[in-house]
Amino acid sequence: MPFNTQLTRALGIRVPVVQGGMQWVGYAELASAVSNAGGLGILTALTQPTPEDLRKEIRRCRNMTKNPFGVNLTLLPALVPPDYGAYAQVIIDEGIRIVETAGNSPGPVIKVLKAAGCTVLHKCTTIRHAQSAVKLGVDFLSIDGFECAGHVGEHDITNFILLSRARQSLGVPFIASGGFADGQGLAAALALGACGINMGTRFMCTVEAPIHQNIKQAIVDAQETDTELVLRRWRNTSRLFANKVAKDAVKIEKESTTGKFEEVAPYVSGKRGRQVFLNGDKDFGVWTAGQVIGLIHDVPTCEELLSRIELEAIEAMKQSRSLFVDEGQLPLSSTGTMGKSKL
């Protein structure tokens, strides 16, 4: 039974589930598998070292799926920032028409993408930032609750409040992101006004995710309490898997008398985090994971996962529908029959 939401209609997908962009994870293997399974797979642009490498990855993904897929372009502070304009141009030149954006000062990039006819999904952690993105002309907002992996923002608003505020305040459709792993979550997000969900950590724990099996098992074995918030002191907070390196970083952050970022920098190196996914040593470096790890108990294929989510969501919505009756009807009796009110 296909879903019919603004997201499925606009993107041409069967299940309203987006695989969010993830550094060192969003390669063609995963993106194509998600798209083939009926969701929206997304390549992560900055996982590729150059714009030309991104071009090759887009073409590789296109050979692996005939279904729609997108590209994530995240703009983050850096001493030597990537050439975001060149990455955006490759996206456009290669005919990608769905782009997930995130990060600081996205206006110029979004303007270029919209001028090229792209559908833009922009990730935000606050309603204020979401309203700014609406003014930039984005098509969908991906509302990222405090439960999420990676950059959580500095306001600590969880999705139950954030999604309802989005429903009340925003004039464009939005996707729920952070804390989603199953069909019950999808049904809940739709009930709160979202037109779909974005999942990252859950897709890390699939057969096709290009990361070491040890890391997938670490996610399966973890509890929802096994994450750490790092870099709060510098207002660049990230939610990371609570391994030894992340815990050491938090200890230094809290106890430092100088407050110099240089003291913690070696512990939060992205290069060491990249190696975690290759060598399978979960304590080798920091890596992002959301609180949703507590809901993940297996390593299915993307096809198995999305089929299960679809069935679970439909069943959850049917169950919700059974909790009330039409005006003038009485609830089902113990025999399963429904009577009419005599009033």
C-alpha positions as CSV (number, residue, x, y, z in Angstrom):
1,M,0.0,0.0,0.0
2,P,1.8,3.1,-1.2
3,F,1.9,6.2,1.0
4,N,0.6,9.5,-0.3
5,T,2.3,12.4,1.4
6,Q,3.7,15.7,0.1
7,L,7.2,14.1,0.3
8,T,6.4,10.9,-1.7
9,R,4.6,13.0,-4.4
10,A,7.3,15.6,-4.7
11,L,10.2,13.2,-4.7
12,G,8.7,10.2,-6.5
13,I,9.3,7.7,-3.7
14,R,7.1,5.0,-2.3
15,V,7.9,5.2,1.4
16,P,8.3,8.6,3.0
17,V,11.7,7.9,4.5
18,V,14.9,9.8,3.7
19,Q,18.4,8.5,4.4
20,G,20.1,11.6,5.7
21,G,23.5,12.6,4.6
22,M,26.3,11.1,6.8
23,Q,30.0,11.8,6.6
24,W,32.0,8.7,5.6
25,V,28.7,6.7,5.3
26,G,26.8,8.3,2.4
27,Y,28.3,6.4,-0.5
28,A,26.6,4.9,-3.6
29,E,26.3,1.5,-2.0
30,L,23.9,2.8,0.7
31,A,22.2,5.5,-1.2
32,S,21.3,3.2,-4.1
33,A,20.1,0.5,-1.7
34,V,17.7,2.9,0.0
35,S,16.4,4.2,-3.3
36,N,15.9,0.7,-4.6
37,A,13.9,-0.1,-1.5
38,G,11.5,2.8,-2.1
39,G,13.0,5.5,0.1
40,L,15.3,8.4,-0.8
41,G,19.0,7.6,-0.7
42,I,21.4,10.4,-0.3
43,L,25.1,10.7,-1.2
44,T,27.2,12.9,1.1
45,A,29.1,15.4,-1.1
46,L,31.9,16.2,1.4
47,T,32.7,12.5,1.8
48,Q,34.3,12.9,-1.6
49,P,37.6,14.8,-1.5
50,T,36.9,16.9,-4.6
51,P,34.0,18.0,-6.7
52,E,35.2,15.7,-9.5
53,D,35.2,12.8,-7.1
54,L,31.6,13.6,-6.3
55,R,30.8,13.6,-10.0
56,K,32.2,10.0,-10.3
57,E,30.2,8.9,-7.2
58,I,27.0,10.3,-8.6
59,R,27.5,8.4,-11.8
60,R,28.4,5.3,-9.9
61,C,25.1,5.6,-7.9
62,R,23.1,6.2,-11.1
63,N,24.4,2.9,-12.4
64,M,23.2,1.2,-9.2
65,T,19.6,2.5,-9.1
66,K,17.0,3.9,-11.6
67,N,15.1,5.5,-8.7
68,P,15.4,9.0,-7.4
69,F,18.4,9.8,-5.1
70,G,19.8,13.0,-3.8
71,V,23.0,14.6,-2.5
72,N,23.7,16.2,0.8
73,L,25.8,19.4,1.0
74,T,26.6,20.6,4.5
75,L,28.3,23.9,5.1
76,L,30.3,23.9,8.3
77,P,33.0,26.2,9.8
78,A,36.5,25.4,8.7
79,L,39.9,27.0,8.5
80,V,40.1,26.1,4.9
81,P,36.5,25.6,3.7
82,P,35.7,23.4,0.8
83,D,34.7,24.9,-2.5
84,Y,31.0,24.6,-1.9
85,G,30.2,26.4,-5.1
86,A,32.1,23.8,-7.2
87,Y,30.4,20.9,-5.3
88,A,27.0,22.6,-6.0
89,Q,27.8,23.0,-9.7
90,V,28.7,19.3,-10.1
91,I,25.4,18.4,-8.4
92,I,23.6,20.6,-11.0
93,D,25.6,19.5,-14.0
94,E,25.0,15.8,-13.2
95,G,21.3,16.3,-13.2
96,I,20.6,15.8,-9.5
97,R,17.4,17.5,-8.7
98,I,17.0,16.6,-5.0
99,V,19.5,18.2,-2.5
100,E,19.7,18.1,1.2
101,T,21.4,21.2,2.7
102,A,22.5,21.9,6.2
103,G,24.9,24.1,8.2
104,N,25.8,27.8,8.3
105,S,24.9,30.6,5.9
106,P,23.4,28.3,3.2
107,G,21.8,31.2,1.4
108,P,24.1,31.5,-1.6
109,V,24.2,27.7,-2.2
110,I,20.4,27.4,-1.9
111,K,19.9,30.2,-4.3
112,V,22.1,28.5,-7.0
113,L,20.4,25.2,-6.4
114,K,16.9,26.7,-6.7
115,A,17.8,28.6,-9.8
116,A,18.7,25.2,-11.4
117,G,15.3,23.7,-10.5
118,C,16.5,21.6,-7.6
119,T,14.1,20.5,-4.8
120,V,15.9,21.6,-1.6
121,L,15.5,19.8,1.8
122,H,17.1,21.9,4.5
123,K,18.0,20.6,8.0
124,C,17.3,22.8,11.0
125,T,17.5,22.4,14.8
126,T,15.3,25.4,15.7
127,I,12.1,27.0,14.4
128,R,14.0,30.3,14.1
129,H,16.5,28.8,11.7
130,A,13.7,27.0,9.9
131,Q,11.8,30.3,9.3
132,S,15.0,31.8,7.9
133,A,15.3,28.8,5.5
134,V,11.7,29.3,4.4
135,K,12.6,32.9,3.3
136,L,15.4,31.3,1.2
137,G,12.8,29.3,-0.8
138,V,13.5,25.8,0.4
139,D,10.9,23.2,-0.5
140,F,11.1,21.0,2.6
141,L,12.5,21.5,6.1
142,S,14.1,18.6,7.9
143,I,13.4,19.3,11.5
144,D,16.2,17.9,13.6
145,G,15.3,17.1,17.2
146,F,17.8,17.0,20.1
147,E,17.8,13.2,19.9
148,C,19.7,13.3,16.6
149,A,23.3,12.2,15.8
150,G,25.9,14.8,15.0
151,H,25.2,18.5,15.3
152,V,22.3,18.9,17.7
153,G,22.3,22.7,18.0
154,E,22.5,24.5,21.3
155,H,18.8,24.7,22.4
156,D,18.1,21.0,23.4
157,I,14.6,20.9,22.0
158,T,13.4,17.3,21.5
159,N,11.2,16.3,18.6
160,F,7.9,16.0,20.4
161,I,7.9,19.8,21.0
162,L,9.9,20.7,17.9
163,L,7.6,18.9,15.4
164,S,4.5,20.4,16.9
165,R,6.0,23.9,16.8
166,A,6.9,23.2,13.1
167,R,3.3,22.3,12.4
168,Q,2.1,25.4,14.1
169,S,4.6,27.9,12.6
170,L,5.9,26.8,9.2
171,G,4.3,27.3,5.9
172,V,6.2,24.6,4.1
173,P,6.1,20.8,4.5
174,F,8.6,19.3,6.9
175,I,10.3,16.0,7.6
176,A,10.9,14.7,11.1
177,S,14.6,13.9,11.9
178,G,16.2,12.4,14.9
179,G,15.1,9.4,16.9
180,F,13.4,7.4,14.2
181,A,14.0,3.7,13.5
182,D,10.7,2.0,12.9
183,G,7.2,2.2,11.5
184,Q,5.7,3.3,14.7
185,G,8.0,6.3,14.7
186,L,6.9,7.1,11.1
187,A,3.2,6.9,12.0
188,A,3.9,9.2,15.0
189,A,5.7,11.7,12.9
190,L,2.9,11.8,10.3
191,A,0.4,12.3,13.2
192,L,2.4,15.3,14.4
193,G,2.2,16.9,11.0
194,A,5.4,15.7,9.3
195,C,5.2,14.4,5.7
196,G,8.0,11.8,6.3
197,I,11.0,11.0,8.4
198,N,14.8,11.2,8.0
199,M,16.9,8.4,9.4
200,G,20.7,8.3,9.7
201,T,21.9,6.0,12.6
202,R,19.3,3.4,11.7
203,F,20.7,3.2,8.1
204,M,24.2,2.8,9.4
205,C,23.1,-0.5,10.8
206,T,22.1,-2.1,7.5
207,V,23.8,-4.7,5.4
208,E,24.6,-2.2,2.7
209,A,26.1,0.5,4.9
210,P,29.8,0.8,4.0
211,I,31.1,0.5,7.5
212,H,32.8,-2.2,9.5
213,Q,30.6,-5.0,10.9
214,N,32.0,-4.4,14.4
215,I,30.6,-0.9,14.4
216,K,27.2,-2.2,13.3
217,Q,27.3,-4.6,16.2
218,A,28.3,-1.9,18.6
219,I,25.1,0.0,17.6
220,V,23.0,-3.2,18.1
221,D,24.6,-3.7,21.5
222,A,24.2,-0.1,22.7
223,Q,21.5,1.5,24.8
224,E,19.8,4.8,24.3
225,T,22.1,6.2,27.0
226,D,25.3,5.4,25.1
227,T,25.9,8.8,23.5
228,E,27.9,11.8,24.6
229,L,27.4,15.5,23.9
230,V,30.8,16.9,23.0
231,L,32.0,20.5,22.3
232,R,29.2,22.2,24.3
233,R,31.8,24.6,25.7
234,W,32.4,26.0,22.3
235,R,28.8,26.0,21.2
236,N,29.4,23.5,18.5
237,T,27.7,20.6,20.2
238,S,27.8,17.1,18.6
239,R,26.2,13.9,19.8
240,L,28.7,11.1,19.5
241,F,28.8,7.4,20.3
242,A,30.0,7.2,24.0
243,N,33.3,5.4,23.4
244,K,36.5,6.0,25.3
245,V,37.7,8.8,23.1
246,A,34.4,10.8,23.4
247,K,34.4,10.3,27.2
248,D,38.0,11.5,27.4
249,A,37.1,14.6,25.3
250,V,34.2,15.4,27.5
251,K,36.4,15.1,30.6
252,I,39.0,17.5,29.2
253,E,36.3,19.9,28.1
254,K,34.7,20.1,31.6
255,E,38.0,20.2,33.5
256,S,40.1,22.5,31.3
257,T,41.1,25.7,33.0
258,T,42.2,27.4,29.8
259,G,39.2,26.7,27.7
260,K,41.4,26.3,24.6
261,F,40.0,24.1,21.9
262,E,43.5,22.9,21.1
263,E,43.3,20.7,24.2
264,V,40.4,18.7,22.9
265,A,41.1,18.9,19.2
266,P,43.1,15.7,18.9
267,Y,40.3,13.7,20.4
268,V,37.6,14.9,18.0
269,S,39.6,14.4,14.8
270,G,37.5,13.6,11.8
271,K,40.3,11.6,10.3
272,R,40.4,9.2,13.2
273,G,36.6,8.9,13.1
274,R,36.9,7.9,9.5
275,Q,39.2,5.1,10.4
276,V,36.7,3.7,12.9
277,F,34.4,2.7,10.0
278,L,37.3,1.0,8.2
279,N,39.2,-0.8,11.0
280,G,36.2,-1.7,13.2
281,D,37.8,-0.4,16.4
282,K,34.9,1.5,18.0
283,D,37.3,3.3,20.4
284,F,39.8,4.4,17.7
285,G,38.2,7.8,17.2
286,V,34.9,9.7,17.6
287,W,31.9,8.9,15.5
288,T,28.3,10.2,15.5
289,A,25.3,8.2,16.7
290,G,21.9,9.3,17.9
291,Q,19.9,8.2,20.9
292,V,18.0,6.0,18.5
293,I,20.7,3.4,19.0
294,G,18.6,2.1,21.8
295,L,15.8,1.1,19.3
296,I,18.1,-0.8,16.9
297,H,18.4,-4.5,17.4
298,D,19.4,-6.0,14.1
299,V,21.3,-5.5,10.8
300,P,18.7,-5.9,8.0
301,T,19.1,-5.1,4.3
302,C,17.6,-1.7,3.3
303,E,14.8,-3.6,1.5
304,E,14.0,-5.5,4.6
305,L,14.1,-2.4,6.8
306,L,11.9,-0.2,4.6
307,S,9.4,-3.0,4.0
308,R,9.1,-3.6,7.7
309,I,8.8,0.2,8.4
310,E,6.0,0.4,5.8
311,L,4.0,-2.5,7.3
312,E,4.6,-1.3,10.9
313,A,3.4,2.3,10.1
314,I,0.3,1.1,8.3
315,E,-0.6,-1.2,11.1
316,A,0.0,1.5,13.7
317,M,-2.2,3.9,11.8
318,K,-4.9,1.3,11.5
319,Q,-4.7,0.6,15.2
320,S,-5.0,4.3,15.9
321,R,-8.1,4.5,13.7
322,S,-9.6,1.7,15.7
323,L,-9.4,3.7,18.9
324,F,-12.4,5.8,18.1
325,V,-15.8,5.4,16.4
326,D,-18.0,7.6,14.2
327,E,-20.7,9.7,15.7
328,G,-23.7,7.7,16.6
329,Q,-21.8,4.4,16.7
330,L,-21.0,2.4,19.8
331,P,-17.6,0.8,20.4
332,L,-17.1,-2.8,19.3
333,S,-18.6,-5.3,21.7
334,S,-16.7,-8.4,23.1
335,T,-18.1,-10.3,20.1
336,G,-16.6,-7.9,17.6
337,T,-19.9,-6.4,16.5
338,M,-20.8,-2.7,16.5
339,G,-24.1,-1.4,17.6
340,K,-25.8,1.9,17.1
341,S,-26.6,4.3,19.9
342,K,-30.3,4.5,20.8
343,L,-29.9,8.1,21.8
